[in-house]
Amino acid sequence: MVGLLLALFAAGSANAQQGTPEQRRACTPDVYRLCAGEIPNARAITACLRRQKGSLSPACAAVFEQ
């Protein structure tokens, strides 16, 4: 269920919108810490994480730098 809730990372294609397992693992803690109110809306989660860029963990921040 967590994988469904965290269909993150609008990066172009439909597959990229799901995020890789590694991307989801990197950002799951940040989603719960910073953007829990946006679950399960993937677009809102992505927007929230981008707004919170300065507060992201290094691993999740690296996902958004890709």
A tleap script that builds the chain and sets N, CA, C and O, in Angstrom:
source leaprc.protein.ff14SB
mol = sequence {
  NMET VAL GLY LEU LEU LEU ALA LEU PHE ALA
  ALA GLY SER ALA ASN ALA GLN GLN GLY THR
  PRO GLU GLN ARG ARG ALA CYS THR PRO ASP
  VAL TYR ARG LEU CYS ALA GLY GLU ILE PRO
  ASN ALA ARG ALA ILE THR ALA CYS LEU ARG
  ARG GLN LYS GLY SER LEU SER PRO ALA CYS
  ALA ALA VAL PHE GLU CGLN
}
set mol.1.N position { 0.817 -1.190 0.000 }
set mol.1.CA position { 0.000 0.000 0.000 }
set mol.1.C position { 0.859 1.252 0.000 }
set mol.1.O position { 0.496 2.239 -0.639 }
set mol.2.N position { 1.979 1.240 0.692 }
set mol.2.CA position { 2.859 2.405 0.722 }
set mol.2.C position { 3.310 2.745 -0.692 }
set mol.2.O position { 3.374 3.920 -1.054 }
set mol.3.N position { 3.622 1.731 -1.495 }
set mol.3.CA position { 4.031 1.988 -2.875 }
set mol.3.C position { 2.956 2.715 -3.652 }
set mol.3.O position { 3.263 3.589 -4.463 }
set mol.4.N position { 1.704 2.370 -3.419 }
set mol.4.CA position { 0.609 3.055 -4.097 }
set mol.4.C position { 0.452 4.478 -3.594 }
set mol.4.O position { 0.147 5.381 -4.373 }
set mol.5.N position { 0.656 4.686 -2.311 }
set mol.5.CA position { 0.519 6.022 -1.748 }
set mol.5.C position { 1.631 6.948 -2.202 }
set mol.5.O position { 1.463 8.167 -2.227 }
set mol.6.N position { 2.756 6.373 -2.557 }
set mol.6.CA position { 3.928 7.181 -2.870 }
set mol.6.C position { 4.304 7.111 -4.340 }
set mol.6.O position { 5.484 7.019 -4.680 }
set mol.7.N position { 3.320 7.153 -5.199 }
set mol.7.CA position { 3.584 7.183 -6.634 }
set mol.7.C position { 4.033 8.601 -6.969 }
set mol.7.O position { 3.239 9.443 -7.389 }
set mol.8.N position { 5.323 8.838 -6.773 }
set mol.8.CA position { 5.895 10.177 -6.814 }
set mol.8.C position { 6.559 10.491 -8.135 }
set mol.8.O position { 6.573 9.690 -9.070 }
set mol.9.N position { 7.102 11.680 -8.172 }
set mol.9.CA position { 8.107 12.085 -9.131 }
set mol.9.C position { 7.600 12.227 -10.566 }
set mol.9.O position { 7.936 11.425 -11.439 }
set mol.10.N position { 6.814 13.226 -10.787 }
set mol.10.CA position { 6.386 13.534 -12.146 }
set mol.10.C position { 7.616 13.976 -12.929 }
set mol.10.O position { 8.075 15.111 -12.807 }
set mol.11.N position { 8.133 13.066 -13.725 }
set mol.11.CA position { 9.373 13.359 -14.445 }
set mol.11.C position { 9.236 13.104 -15.940 }
set mol.11.O position { 10.229 12.843 -16.619 }
set mol.12.N position { 8.032 13.176 -16.449 }
set mol.12.CA position { 7.875 13.008 -17.885 }
set mol.12.C position { 6.941 11.876 -18.246 }
set mol.12.O position { 5.749 12.103 -18.455 }
set mol.13.N position { 7.450 10.674 -18.324 }
set mol.13.CA position { 6.641 9.557 -18.785 }
set mol.13.C position { 5.796 8.982 -17.656 }
set mol.13.O position { 6.030 9.259 -16.480 }
set mol.14.N position { 4.825 8.190 -18.032 }
set mol.14.CA position { 3.950 7.564 -17.032 }
set mol.14.C position { 4.757 6.678 -16.091 }
set mol.14.O position { 4.488 6.651 -14.890 }
set mol.15.N position { 5.735 5.957 -16.615 }
set mol.15.CA position { 6.551 5.104 -15.761 }
set mol.15.C position { 7.383 5.928 -14.788 }
set mol.15.O position { 7.558 5.533 -13.635 }
set mol.16.N position { 7.895 7.062 -15.237 }
set mol.16.CA position { 8.715 7.900 -14.361 }
set mol.16.C position { 7.868 8.471 -13.228 }
set mol.16.O position { 8.386 8.711 -12.137 }
set mol.17.N position { 6.576 8.692 -13.465 }
set mol.17.CA position { 5.720 9.246 -12.438 }
set mol.17.C position { 5.606 8.308 -11.243 }
set mol.17.O position { 5.345 8.758 -10.128 }
set mol.18.N position { 5.792 7.050 -11.457 }
set mol.18.CA position { 5.736 6.083 -10.368 }
set mol.18.C position { 6.989 6.147 -9.510 }
set mol.18.O position { 6.940 5.819 -8.325 }
set mol.19.N position { 8.084 6.555 -10.072 }
set mol.19.CA position { 9.356 6.546 -9.353 }
set mol.19.C position { 9.896 5.127 -9.276 }
set mol.19.O position { 9.142 4.154 -9.302 }
set mol.20.N position { 11.190 5.030 -9.185 }
set mol.20.CA position { 11.809 3.719 -9.036 }
set mol.20.C position { 11.684 3.287 -7.578 }
set mol.20.O position { 11.416 4.115 -6.708 }
set mol.21.N position { 11.873 2.013 -7.309 }
set mol.21.CA position { 11.866 1.582 -5.906 }
set mol.21.C position { 12.899 2.333 -5.069 }
set mol.21.O position { 12.649 2.654 -3.906 }
set mol.22.N position { 14.059 2.613 -5.664 }
set mol.22.CA position { 15.103 3.343 -4.940 }
set mol.22.C position { 14.657 4.769 -4.626 }
set mol.22.O position { 14.909 5.268 -3.529 }
set mol.23.N position { 13.998 5.424 -5.575 }
set mol.23.CA position { 13.505 6.783 -5.351 }
set mol.23.C position { 12.442 6.799 -4.251 }
set mol.23.O position { 12.438 7.675 -3.386 }
set mol.24.N position { 11.557 5.829 -4.300 }
set mol.24.CA position { 10.510 5.761 -3.267 }
set mol.24.C position { 11.126 5.529 -1.892 }
set mol.24.O position { 10.717 6.154 -0.914 }
set mol.25.N position { 12.117 4.626 -1.814 }
set mol.25.CA position { 12.793 4.382 -0.529 }
set mol.25.C position { 13.495 5.641 -0.033 }
set mol.25.O position { 13.480 5.931 1.163 }
set mol.26.N position { 14.108 6.388 -0.943 }
set mol.26.CA position { 14.840 7.590 -0.554 }
set mol.26.C position { 13.919 8.665 0.001 }
set mol.26.O position { 14.300 9.395 0.916 }
set mol.27.N position { 12.711 8.771 -0.544 }
set mol.27.CA position { 11.827 9.884 -0.185 }
set mol.27.C position { 10.667 9.525 0.733 }
set mol.27.O position { 10.004 10.423 1.251 }
set mol.28.N position { 10.403 8.253 0.949 }
set mol.28.CA position { 9.279 7.876 1.809 }
set mol.28.C position { 9.345 8.534 3.186 }
set mol.28.O position { 8.332 9.067 3.639 }
set mol.29.N position { 10.482 8.522 3.867 }
set mol.29.CA position { 10.510 9.177 5.184 }
set mol.29.C position { 10.197 10.676 5.097 }
set mol.29.O position { 9.538 11.227 5.979 }
set mol.30.N position { 10.669 11.329 4.037 }
set mol.30.CA position { 10.406 12.753 3.878 }
set mol.30.C position { 8.934 13.014 3.584 }
set mol.30.O position { 8.374 14.009 4.044 }
set mol.31.N position { 8.313 12.132 2.826 }
set mol.31.CA position { 6.877 12.295 2.558 }
set mol.31.C position { 6.109 12.264 3.871 }
set mol.31.O position { 5.269 13.126 4.124 }
set mol.32.N position { 6.396 11.276 4.702 }
set mol.32.CA position { 5.678 11.179 5.974 }
set mol.32.C position { 6.017 12.334 6.915 }
set mol.32.O position { 5.160 12.792 7.671 }
set mol.33.N position { 7.251 12.801 6.871 }
set mol.33.CA position { 7.690 13.874 7.763 }
set mol.33.C position { 7.196 15.241 7.299 }
set mol.33.O position { 6.785 16.061 8.119 }
set mol.34.N position { 7.232 15.489 6.004 }
set mol.34.CA position { 6.974 16.833 5.491 }
set mol.34.C position { 5.645 17.003 4.759 }
set mol.34.O position { 5.110 18.110 4.695 }
set mol.35.N position { 5.112 15.918 4.209 }
set mol.35.CA position { 3.977 16.047 3.286 }
set mol.35.C position { 2.877 15.026 3.541 }
set mol.35.O position { 2.132 14.684 2.623 }
set mol.36.N position { 2.761 14.541 4.754 }
set mol.36.CA position { 1.785 13.484 5.053 }
set mol.36.C position { 0.358 13.898 4.700 }
set mol.36.O position { -0.457 13.058 4.320 }
set mol.37.N position { 0.059 15.174 4.825 }
set mol.37.CA position { -1.285 15.642 4.516 }
set mol.37.C position { -1.650 15.540 3.052 }
set mol.37.O position { -2.821 15.676 2.698 }
set mol.38.N position { -0.670 15.301 2.190 }
set mol.38.CA position { -0.913 15.207 0.748 }
set mol.38.C position { -1.163 13.766 0.283 }
set mol.38.O position { -1.604 13.551 -0.846 }
set mol.39.N position { -0.888 12.793 1.133 }
set mol.39.CA position { -1.100 11.388 0.774 }
set mol.39.C position { -2.597 11.157 0.614 }
set mol.39.O position { -3.352 11.570 1.494 }
set mol.40.N position { -3.065 10.533 -0.437 }
set mol.40.CA position { -2.386 9.749 -1.478 }
set mol.40.C position { -2.215 10.481 -2.815 }
set mol.40.O position { -1.959 9.822 -3.823 }
set mol.41.N position { -2.344 11.799 -2.870 }
set mol.41.CA position { -2.282 12.557 -4.115 }
set mol.41.C position { -0.826 12.696 -4.575 }
set mol.41.O position { -0.075 13.505 -4.030 }
set mol.42.N position { -0.432 11.908 -5.574 }
set mol.42.CA position { 0.962 11.869 -6.021 }
set mol.42.C position { 1.446 13.231 -6.503 }
set mol.42.O position { 2.569 13.629 -6.195 }
set mol.43.N position { 0.626 13.943 -7.245 }
set mol.43.CA position { 1.044 15.258 -7.736 }
set mol.43.C position { 1.254 16.226 -6.573 }
set mol.43.O position { 2.215 16.995 -6.562 }
set mol.44.N position { 0.355 16.183 -5.602 }
set mol.44.CA position { 0.482 17.066 -4.440 }
set mol.44.C position { 1.707 16.705 -3.611 }
set mol.44.O position { 2.375 17.590 -3.075 }
set mol.45.N position { 2.007 15.421 -3.500 }
set mol.45.CA position { 3.206 14.989 -2.772 }
set mol.45.C position { 4.452 15.534 -3.469 }
set mol.45.O position { 5.345 16.078 -2.820 }
set mol.46.N position { 4.507 15.386 -4.781 }
set mol.46.CA position { 5.656 15.866 -5.534 }
set mol.46.C position { 5.820 17.368 -5.370 }
set mol.46.O position { 6.926 17.853 -5.137 }
set mol.47.N position { 4.727 18.101 -5.491 }
set mol.47.CA position { 4.783 19.556 -5.333 }
set mol.47.C position { 5.226 19.927 -3.923 }
set mol.47.O position { 6.022 20.849 -3.747 }
set mol.48.N position { 4.727 19.227 -2.932 }
set mol.48.CA position { 5.106 19.479 -1.547 }
set mol.48.C position { 6.594 19.239 -1.345 }
set mol.48.O position { 7.277 20.055 -0.727 }
set mol.49.N position { 7.095 18.136 -1.856 }
set mol.49.CA position { 8.518 17.837 -1.699 }
set mol.49.C position { 9.367 18.903 -2.377 }
set mol.49.O position { 10.415 19.288 -1.858 }
set mol.50.N position { 8.923 19.379 -3.527 }
set mol.50.CA position { 9.674 20.445 -4.203 }
set mol.50.C position { 9.655 21.730 -3.381 }
set mol.50.O position { 10.666 22.428 -3.307 }
set mol.51.N position { 8.533 22.046 -2.772 }
set mol.51.CA position { 8.445 23.242 -1.921 }
set mol.51.C position { 9.341 23.110 -0.695 }
set mol.51.O position { 9.872 24.098 -0.189 }
set mol.52.N position { 9.501 21.877 -0.228 }
set mol.52.CA position { 10.281 21.611 0.983 }
set mol.52.C position { 11.734 21.260 0.657 }
set mol.52.O position { 12.422 20.655 1.479 }
set mol.53.N position { 12.198 21.628 -0.520 }
set mol.53.CA position { 13.526 21.222 -1.003 }
set mol.53.C position { 14.620 21.407 0.043 }
set mol.53.O position { 15.476 20.536 0.193 }
set mol.54.N position { 14.610 22.509 0.758 }
set mol.54.CA position { 15.640 22.768 1.746 }
set mol.54.C position { 15.585 21.869 2.961 }
set mol.54.O position { 16.551 21.789 3.720 }
set mol.55.N position { 14.458 21.186 3.158 }
set mol.55.CA position { 14.286 20.312 4.315 }
set mol.55.C position { 14.400 18.830 3.977 }
set mol.55.O position { 14.275 17.980 4.859 }
set mol.56.N position { 14.635 18.517 2.710 }
set mol.56.CA position { 14.701 17.115 2.297 }
set mol.56.C position { 15.967 16.453 2.826 }
set mol.56.O position { 16.997 17.100 3.013 }
set mol.57.N position { 15.866 15.155 3.062 }
set mol.57.CA position { 17.053 14.376 3.406 }
set mol.57.C position { 17.991 14.384 2.198 }
set mol.57.O position { 17.539 14.591 1.071 }
set mol.58.N position { 19.277 14.165 2.416 }
set mol.58.CA position { 20.211 14.136 1.276 }
set mol.58.C position { 19.810 13.127 0.207 }
set mol.58.O position { 19.949 13.406 -0.984 }
set mol.59.N position { 19.320 11.968 0.608 }
set mol.59.CA position { 18.948 10.944 -0.365 }
set mol.59.C position { 17.778 11.397 -1.230 }
set mol.59.O position { 17.798 11.211 -2.447 }
set mol.60.N position { 16.774 11.983 -0.619 }
set mol.60.CA position { 15.607 12.445 -1.375 }
set mol.60.C position { 15.974 13.672 -2.213 }
set mol.60.O position { 15.518 13.791 -3.351 }
set mol.61.N position { 16.765 14.559 -1.691 }
set mol.61.CA position { 17.190 15.725 -2.454 }
set mol.61.C position { 17.915 15.283 -3.721 }
set mol.61.O position { 17.761 15.909 -4.771 }
set mol.62.N position { 18.697 14.220 -3.636 }
set mol.62.CA position { 19.414 13.708 -4.810 }
set mol.62.C position { 18.442 13.228 -5.880 }
set mol.62.O position { 18.721 13.354 -7.073 }
set mol.63.N position { 17.302 12.677 -5.463 }
set mol.63.CA position { 16.293 12.226 -6.420 }
set mol.63.C position { 15.804 13.414 -7.241 }
set mol.63.O position { 15.626 13.291 -8.453 }
set mol.64.N position { 15.586 14.547 -6.611 }
set mol.64.CA position { 15.070 15.709 -7.313 }
set mol.64.C position { 16.139 16.424 -8.124 }
set mol.64.O position { 15.810 17.271 -8.954 }
set mol.65.N position { 17.397 16.108 -7.908 }
set mol.65.CA position { 18.478 16.674 -8.703 }
set mol.65.C position { 18.708 15.889 -9.984 }
set mol.65.O position { 19.422 16.359 -10.870 }
set mol.66.N position { 18.126 14.718 -10.102 }
set mol.66.CA position { 18.328 13.855 -11.272 }
set mol.66.C position { 17.649 14.449 -12.484 }
set mol.66.O position { 17.704 13.869 -13.569 }
savepdb mol mol.pdb
quit
